[in-house]
Amino acid sequence: MSKGERGAVPQKVIPIEVKETFKLTNLSGIQATDIGFPTVTMDNDDLICVRAQVSGSTEQTSKRTILIVDAIGQKVLVKTNAHTDSAIINQNKKWVGLKSMFSEKSNKDSGPRTTNIRFK
């Protein structure tokens, strides 16, 4: 029988264990408003990338900080200012890829720009 038909055999449920190990908001520079799908990237179980808004900046003057968090050691490894639309970690090469459509000099969209930040 196909999915959705009456009498279909239910799929076996595989339980997922969720365990909170620490709170990102306990680390310096990360607010609760900085945590969400558009601003946090977790590419494996030990590195987290957070694009946090700098205190005092508004949406019009949106200044962001990139924070690379060691989830095992529960500490910030890298903190750097960068206005980005997205960030992704490559844990094998120890760098963060950043993409931005914003030019801080002209304060407007300037087309896609990418850069990398190395960390240890």
ChimeraX attribute file (.defattr): number of C-alpha atoms within 10 A of each C-alpha:
attribute: neighborCount
match mode: 1-to-1
recipient: residues
	/A:1	8
	/A:2	8
	/A:3	10
	/A:4	7
	/A:5	8
	/A:6	8
	/A:7	9
	/A:8	10
	/A:9	10
	/A:10	7
	/A:11	7
	/A:12	6
	/A:13	6
	/A:14	6
	/A:15	6
	/A:16	6
	/A:17	5
	/A:18	6
	/A:19	6
	/A:20	5
	/A:21	9
	/A:22	11
	/A:23	11
	/A:24	20
	/A:25	13
	/A:26	12
	/A:27	13
	/A:28	11
	/A:29	18
	/A:30	21
	/A:31	15
	/A:32	11
	/A:33	10
	/A:34	19
	/A:35	16
	/A:36	11
	/A:37	8
	/A:38	12
	/A:39	18
	/A:40	20
	/A:41	19
	/A:42	16
	/A:43	13
	/A:44	11
	/A:45	9
	/A:46	13
	/A:47	21
	/A:48	20
	/A:49	22
	/A:50	26
	/A:51	28
	/A:52	25
	/A:53	22
	/A:54	18
	/A:55	13
	/A:56	8
	/A:57	11
	/A:58	10
	/A:59	7
	/A:60	7
	/A:61	11
	/A:62	15
	/A:63	19
	/A:64	20
	/A:65	20
	/A:66	26
	/A:67	23
	/A:68	24
	/A:69	21
	/A:70	16
	/A:71	19
	/A:72	11
	/A:73	10
	/A:74	16
	/A:75	15
	/A:76	19
	/A:77	15
	/A:78	16
	/A:79	18
	/A:80	12
	/A:81	14
	/A:82	17
	/A:83	21
	/A:84	23
	/A:85	16
	/A:86	18
	/A:87	21
	/A:88	18
	/A:89	22
	/A:90	13
	/A:91	14
	/A:92	6
	/A:93	10
	/A:94	13
	/A:95	17
	/A:96	18
	/A:97	15
	/A:98	19
	/A:99	17
	/A:100	18
	/A:101	16
	/A:102	17
	/A:103	15
	/A:104	14
	/A:105	7
	/A:106	8
	/A:107	10
	/A:108	10
	/A:109	11
	/A:110	13
	/A:111	9
	/A:112	11
	/A:113	13
	/A:114	12
	/A:115	12
	/A:116	14
	/A:117	13
	/A:118	12
	/A:119	13
	/A:120	8
